Amino acid sequence: MNNLEINDRIAPFSWIKNEDGSSSVTLYASEMYKKELFQTRRNDGFTGSGYDWESLAQTLIKEMAPDLQDVILFDSEHGMFCAYSDNADDLQRFAILLKETCENDSVIADLFSRATPDEFVADGKFLNMQEQLGNLFEYLSQMTPDKIPLEEEFIDIKNIIEKMEDEI
């Protein structure tokens, strides 16, 4: 499959062929893909960040494609999910499996129920506060005079601020 074909098949994830010969699959958290899914476990600390997508992807590999555990590597950040590999065929198989699983609401919800929140947040409140601030800035950056925020977005902002206040 060429780059255009794979990108069409896995959208909104993106396929990137890197200069060093490896390939990557990325998703920007601002895409808000599967937002409803991540909201189901908001109380567990999931927000739909790149780290959350990585946790979901690791659960998918562990349970549905264990042969990929040593082949698919991750380099996610708060704002972007990133999986990469030197083996383009295996990464492509992973990307297609991830996308197809995401399109089946019951399967992805079941898989997500076993995903674990980002381990880095567990060792201190600072990183969690950084993530919450990132969420707040993301919401605020999307607000323009022609786009009046929905009531649920105001509630999300209020919840982010309250969670930060609780951690201080």
Residue pairs with C-beta under 8 A, 6 or more apart in sequence:
1 9
1 92
3 15
3 17
6 15
6 92
6 95
6 96
7 14
7 15
9 96
9 99
10 25
10 95
10 96
10 98
10 99
11 99
12 27
12 31
12 33
13 25
13 26
13 27
13 95
13 98
13 99
14 25
14 26
14 27
15 23
15 24
15 25
15 92
15 95
16 23
16 24
16 25
16 26
17 23
17 88
18 24
18 84
21 86
22 84
22 85
22 86
22 88
23 84
23 85
23 88
23 91
23 92
24 82
24 83
24 84
24 91
25 82
25 83
25 84
25 91
25 94
25 95
25 98
26 80
26 81
26 82
26 83
27 33
27 50
27 53
27 80
27 81
28 79
28 80
28 81
29 47
29 48
29 49
29 50
29 53
29 78
29 79
29 80
29 81
29 138
30 79
30 138
32 48
33 48
33 102
34 48
34 102
34 108
35 48
37 108
37 109
37 112
38 46
38 47
38 48
38 52
40 109
40 112
41 112
41 113
41 115
44 117
45 117
45 118
45 121
45 128
46 52
46 115
46 117
47 131
47 135
49 78
49 79
49 118
49 131
49 134
50 76
50 77
50 78
50 79
50 80
50 81
50 82
51 76
51 77
51 78
51 118
51 120
52 115
52 117
52 118
53 76
53 81
54 74
54 76
54 81
54 83
54 118
55 115
55 116
55 117
55 118
56 108
56 111
56 112
56 115
57 72
57 74
57 81
57 83
57 94
57 98
58 74
58 115
59 111
59 112
59 114
59 115
59 116
60 97
60 98
60 101
60 111
61 68
61 69
61 72
61 94
62 69
63 111
63 114
64 97
64 101
64 111
65 93
65 94
65 97
68 90
68 93
68 94
71 85
71 87
71 90
71 91
72 83
72 84
72 85
72 90
72 91
72 94
73 83
73 84
73 85
74 82
74 83
74 84
75 82
75 84
76 82
78 130
78 131
78 134
79 134
83 91
83 94
83 95
84 91
85 91
85 94
101 107
101 108
101 111
102 108
118 127
120 127
121 127
121 128
121 131
125 167
128 167
129 164
129 167
132 160
132 163
132 164
133 164
135 156
135 160
136 157
136 160
136 161
139 149
139 153
139 156
139 157
139 160
140 157
143 149
149 157
